[in-house]
Amino acid sequence: MSDAAFDKLYQEVFSDLTVDQEESAELKEKFEEANPPPDKLVPLRAGAFRVGCGFISEDHDKNVSLLRSINAIVHTLETTRMLPKETDASEENFDESKVEELYRETFGDLTVDREESAELFAFFQEDNPPPKSKLVWTRAAAFRIGCEFLGDDKATNISLLRCINVVVHALEMSCMVPKPYVLKVEPPEEIQVASIGLHASLSKAAQHLWDLDVNRLTPNQDYKINVQGGKKPYQKHDGAPDPLFTFVNSAPFRRPTYKAFIALLDNYSAETGIAEVVTNTERREVSTFLRAIMQTGPMQFCHKYCRANAPDKVPSDRDGFMKLLHKIWFELYHRSRGGRADSSGFEHVFVGEIKDDKVSGFHNWIYFYLEEKKGDLDYKGYIKPRSRSDAYTDSDDHILTLQFLWKGVEKSVGTSFVGVSPEFEMALYTMCFLIGEEQNTIELDTGTGDVFELNVKCFPMARGKIGTSFCEASRHWEE
């Protein structure tokens, strides 16, 4: 289910301000059927509060019913998709009165600043940790105490809802963990390489990855880009006086896969020929990233698809597949002369390198945005389509071919996905590298009315490791 579908579900629940047993069972069925990955649980819970704000009224009794309805949704989400953390907390040491006292203090001024948020986490983790048997009570108490603070105007009550959401967030992050994610979708037999051929198979598998990417950002909502002027790769003038990104919502960067991905970006030296030194902290960051992406639909589909089409080289178990991912993406090799271990597939593709006074690699939109924000990257404009029949480049395109300067060095032409999650790109390039050829033609419907024909290029280095992997936009049309 999409975010919009969940919003509609919440609206239906709030329409009569009651959640009976039948509706509760339907909610459970919807959450289980949707099978949201861990990264989506916080947005789904916050969405219940956000949609609920639209149902706030001046009727006190109706507002109490609304809080109970939101509590019912949160309860169903927690019980179907989350598990209590293993702790030593006991009922004997748990003080319910302190919980109620804390809630009243928190809701007193209808705001929760960073200091108060940190106090909530400390309370649930150290001062008065609830045992498993009291988690439901502790969360429900936030709504019950919240009812005491309902006011006569809408603005006050919306502020209260936001405060309750912060409390519930602190409780969930402190005392619960997502259930292990297991993708229920199997690669259909009719899309296997043996059934329809390599490129047709990869194309259909890529569309499956796209449809599974629930962590993808929405253009003109989660981020805004200003493509400005188009140019040919050989043209040196600046076709874009302004930055490419005019707005990016940083909240998704706190999701597990985004957060783990961003932690890797400062681990590399841009210049080739300088040996990379991998610290223990950096090794842990790589491990955290691999574990995070393997808890997502795109990477689990990638594993299943690769195993089905290359069982001789792709392990069936998840740990074995993660070791393979580590080898092809993160093991170091030398890209320049001199024999120094100065590069890896991940560094080249996602971070980029400078060799012979040219930028190579660097095909990731997140790093592009972060470097542009720092002032280390200057966007020079998008590359005009090769054919006049191609659709125009605009702000809702998820694939851009562009030119830029990075650290004062030019990237004359490079193609990047925009708005996609780290797991989508890892899955697509891994799939094409393990199953495909050096050049793989796929067709991708991005859901914004745009369809792209892409050439996903994959070149190996150093005995089976990724030398580079990126896409080129061959055609672009609108439907």
N, C-alpha and C positions, 0 to 999 in steps of 0.2 A: 504493500500500500504506500502511496505517495504521502507527503506531508499534507497536501490538500485533501486527500481522502480521509486522513485522521482528523483534520480540522472539521470536515463535514460530519464525521462520526460524533465528535464532541458536541457539535451544534445540535445534533439530533438528541443526544443525551440531555443537554441543558434545556431543550425546548419545553419540557414539562416539569423540569426541576425535581425529578424523582428517578431513582435507579432501583427498580424492583429486581427480583431474582432472575427473571427472564432477560432483562437488559444486562444484568451482571454477567450472566452466562454468555450473552452475545459479545460483550466486551472481551471476555476471556478468549472466546473463539477467534475474534478478530486479531488480538495480539498474538495468539499462537499461530494463526494462519499467516500473518504478516512476517513473523519471525525476524523482528528487527535486530540488527547486530548491536554490539555494545555501544558503539559510537552514537547510536540514535536514541538511546534511552533517555538521556537528559533532555534533548529537544522535544521528545514525545511528552515527557512529564511537564516541561515548561509550557508546551503547547496547550495543555489542558487549562493552565492558569491564564494564558494569553487569550484563548477563545472565551474562557469564562468571564473575562473583563467586559466582553461585549454584552453579557447578560445581567450585569449589575443594574439594579433599579433603586428606586427610593423606598421600596417596600421591604421592611426589615425581615419579615418572615420569609419572603422569597429569596433574600440574600443568604439567610441561614440555610435554606434548602439548596442554594447554589453551592455553598461551601461543602455541604454534605455530598453533593453530586461530584464535585472535583475530588474529594477524598475517596469516593468510590472508584473513580478512574485511576487515581494514583495507586490505590490498594491493588487493583487488578493488574496494573503494570508491574508493580513490585513482586507480586506473588507469582506471576507467570514468567517474568524475565530476569528476576534477580534472586540472589541467595544471601543469607546472613553471613557475615565474616566470622571466621573462627576466632573467638576471643575467650578470655578467662572471666568475663563479666558474669556476675551472679545476681539473682533476684534479691539475695540477702543484703547486698551492698548497694542496690539501686534505690534511689530516693525519688519517688514520683512527685513529691511536693516541690523538690528543687527544679524539676522539669517545668512544672506549671509556673513557678516563680520566674524562671528564665524567660519563658514565653511571654509573660505579662510585661516584663521589663523590655523585651525586644519589640513588642507591638505597641509600647506606650507612645513612642514618637512617630510611628509609622514609617520609619526608615531603618535600613541596616547598612552601615558603612563597612569598610574593609576591616576595621578593628573589631567591630561587633561580629562580623562574619568569622574572623579568626577565633573569637571567643566561643562561638557556637561549635566550631570544629573541636576546639580544646575540651569543651564540655562533654561532647559525645564520645570523644576518644580517650580522655584522661580523667576528667573530674567526676563524671557520673555516667559511665558507659552503660547503655541499656543491654541487658541480656537478650538472647534470641526470643525468648518468650514475651518480651516487652516491646519489641520493635513496632508491632502494629499499634499498640496502645500509645507509644511515644509519638508516632506520626499522627494518629487520629487526634491526640491531645492538642496538636498545633491548630487543627481546624476547630476543635471544640473551644479552646481558649480564644481563638481568633474571633469567634462569634460574639464574644463579649465586647469587641472593639469595633464592631460594625457601626458606621455613622449614618448621618442623614443625607449625605451628598455622595455622588458617584466618585469624585476624585479621591475622597478619603478611603472609600472601600476598595478602589483599584490599588491604592498604595498598600492597603492591608493585604490584598491578595499577593502582591509582590513580596511582601515580608514573609508571608507563610511559605511561598515558593522557596525563598532563601533558606528558611529553617529546614524544610523538607530536603532540599539539596544537600545541606550540611549533614543531615542525618543519613541520607543514602550514601554519600561519599565516605562517611566515617564508618558506617556499620554494615554496608552491603556491597556485594560485588555482582557484576552481570553473570548470568549463567553462561557456560561455555557455548560459543556460537557454532552451530552445525548447519551448513547450507543444505536445504532439503531438495534443491534442484539438481538433477543429474544432467550432464550433457546428452542431449537427445541422440539416438543412434543415427538419425538421418542427417546430422551435421558432422559426423565423423569423416576424417580424411578418406578412409576406404570407401565411403558411401558416395561422396560428391566431389572428391578431389581436393587438393591442398588449399588453393586460394579461396575457393568457395567455402570450404570448411572454416578457415581462419576468419573470413569475413562474417560468417554467421556467429562464430564464437565471440568475435569482438563486439558484435551487437548485444550478445548476452551479457558481456562484461559491462557495457554501457548501461544496460537496463538494470543491472544489479548495483550500480554505483549510487547508493542512497546518500553517500557523503559528498556528492558533487554539489558545488555552489550554483546558485541561480543568477544568471546575468541580469543586471539592472535592478537586482534586489539585494543579493549578498555582496556584489561588487559592481563597479561601473568602470568601463574603459572608454577612452577617447582615442579612436584609431587615427584620426587626423588625415594627413596626406599620404597618398600612395606613390610608389616609386619603383624603378627597376633596380635589380641588385647592384648594377655597376654605377648607378648614380650616387654621388657623394654629398649632395646637398641635404640639409636637414628638413625633412618633410613633416616634422612634428615638434613644434616649439614647446609643447606642454608634455607632461608625463603621460604614459599610457594609462596608468591606473589613477582614477580620480577618487575612488572610494573602495575600500575593502573592509567588510565586517570581520573583525579579528576574533569574534567568538568561536567560529569553527576551528581556529588554530589551537584551541584548547582541547579539541577532541583527541582521543588517544593516538590515532594514526598520524594526524597532522602534527601534533606535539612531538611525537617520536621522530618524525621526518625532519622537522625543523632543527631538532637537537643535533642532527648529523651534519648540518650544512657548514658548520665552522670547524670541521675536523680535517680540512684539506688545504694544501698549498696550491695556489692557482698556477704557478709556474711549473712546467714539466722540467725534469732533470733534477729536481730537489726531492730527495727521498722522503716518503711519508713515514711518520712515526706514529704508530697506533698505541695509545695508552690504554690502561685497564678500563678507565672511564669510557673511552670511545668504544671499546669492545662491548661493554655493557649496553651502550646506546644502540649499537647495531643489533644486539640480541633483543632489546626492548622493541625496536622497530619491526623486526621480523615476527616477533610474537604478536604484536598489535595488528599487522596487516593480515596475518593468518586467521584473525578473528573477524574477517570480513567476507562478504559474498564474492567480490571479484577474485580475490586470491584463492579462496576455496574452489571456485569454479575453474580457475586456471589450473590448480593442482589436479582436479578430476579430469579435465580435458587433456592435459599433458600426459597423465598416466594412461588414459584410454588410448591415446594415439602413439605413445612411445613407452610402453611398459618395460622395455629393456634398459632404459636410462633414467626413468623417473620413478623414485621409490613410492610405494603405496602409502606408507605411514607419514604422518605430518612432520615428525621430527626429522625423518630422512629427507623430506622435501625441503625443509628449512635449511638443512646442511647443504643441499644442492644450491639453493638460493644464495647462501653465504658464499659458496665457491664462485659462482658465475658473476655475482654482483660486487662482492666486497674483498675477495682475495687480491692482494697487490701484485702488480707486474710492472715491467719497465716499458714506457711508451717512447722515451727518447733514448738516444745513444748514451752509453756509459754504464748500463746494467743496473742502475739504481731502481728500486721498487718505488716508482713515483706516481702510479696511477691505479685506478680500478674502474670497473664498469660503472658503478654508482657515481663516483666522482665525475667521470667524464660526461655522462648523460644528464645528470641532475644538477651538478654544481658548475661544471665547465672548467676548461683549462686554457692556459695561454702558451702557445708554442709558435716559435718563429714569428712573433709579433702578430699573431692572429688568434682570435677566440675560437676554440673548437669545443664541440659538445654544447652544454648549457641549453637544455631544452625543457626547463621546468618553469612554470608560471609563478609558483610560490617564491622561489629564489629570485626570479626576475623582479617581482613586486618588492621584496625585502631589500634588494640591492638598489632598486630605484628609489625607495623611500629613504635609504641612507645617503643617497647622492652619488653612489658609485657606478650607476648605470644611467645612460642617456639614450632614451628611445628616439630613433631617427625616422620612423614611419613604417607603414606596412608595405609589403611587396605586392605589386599589382598582379592580378590573375594573368596567366599566360594567354587565356582565350577570352575574347569579348563576350562569349556566351556564358561565362561564369557569373555567378551571383556577386553582388557587391559585398565588400567587407564592411561589417558594421558592428555595433556594440553588443549584439547578442550572439556573435559567433564564438563557438567553443574551440575553434582551431584558427590560429593566426600564423601567417608567414611574415616575418618582420626583420628589421635591421636595427642594430643598436651598438653603442660603445660601452664596453665594460672595463673599468679601470683604465680608461683612455685608449683601449684597444678595440678594433672594429670586429663585429660579427656581421658580415655583409648580407647574409641571408640565413635564417633559421626558422624552423616551424615548431610551435609549441601548442599543446592543449592549454586551454584557459578554463579555470574553475573546477577542473576534475580533481578527484582525490588522489593522494599518493598511491593508494592501493590499486586504483584503476591503471595508472601508468605502469606500475611494477608488473601487474598481471598481463597487460597487453604486450609489453616488450619481452617479458619472460616467455609467454606463450609463443610469440613469433620466433624467438631465438631458439627455443627447444624443439619446436615442431616445424617451423617454417624454413624458408631459404634466406639468402642474403637480401632479396627484394620480394616483398609480399603485398599484393594488391588487395585492399579491403574496401568495402563500402560501409559508411557509418551514418545513420540517421540520428542527429543529435537532439531531436525532439523540439527544436526551436523553429522548425520549418526549413532547416538547412540540412542538406545531405552532402557528404564529402566522399570523394574517392581518394583514398590515401595509399601511398606506397610506404609501407613500414620497412625500413632498412635495418638489418642486423648484421654486424660484422664481428667475427670472433678474434680474440687475441690470446696468446699465452696458453695454448692447449685447452681450449674449451671455455674460456672466460669471455665475458662481453667486452668487446673493444668499443663499440658504440651501438646505439639503437635509437632511432628517431623516425619521425614520419615526415613525408612530403605530401602536400596537398596537390594532387594531380588535376582534380576537377571539383567544382563546388556549384551546386544548384539549389534552388528553393522549391519546396513543394507546398 
